[in-house]
Amino acid sequence: MDNVSEFISGAQQGVVTVEFRKLGTNELRVMPCTLNSEIAGTTITIKDIDPSSHNFVVWCIDKNAWRSFRANTVETWYAGYPEGYEAGEEDEL
């Protein structure tokens, strides 16, 4: 995963989208997520995240739940929502 520190900062400030391969199925998952309490609508107590970590826990916006992914499965990430995403969508992208 490139620019891990930027990813963490972006997730703490707003929404980022992570595209990664699911373990077991290798299916591409496009996940809008955040580490911002105001956006998540829940208390987020994760403050210090180790940029050298292999696993990341984030608030998944489209599932409205905590999710995790491994750094070595990430194909790309970027600030903002995925193209075509509408707030309130319940289906997985």
MONOR-V535983 format. One record per backbone hydrogen bond with DSSP energy under -1.0 kcal/mol. NH is the residue of the N-H (numbers start at 1). CO is the residue of the C=O. Records with the same first field share a line. If there is no record, write none. Layout:
NH=CO + CO
This chain:
7=3
8=4
9=5
10=6
11=7
12=8
13=9
14=10
16=33
17=78
18=31
19=76
20=29
21=73
22=27
26=22
29=20
31=18
33=16
34=59
35=11
40=36
41=37
53=50
56=69
58=67
59=34
60=65
61=32
64=60
65=60
67=58
69=56
71=54
73=70
74=71
75=19
76=19
78=17
80=15
85=82
89=86
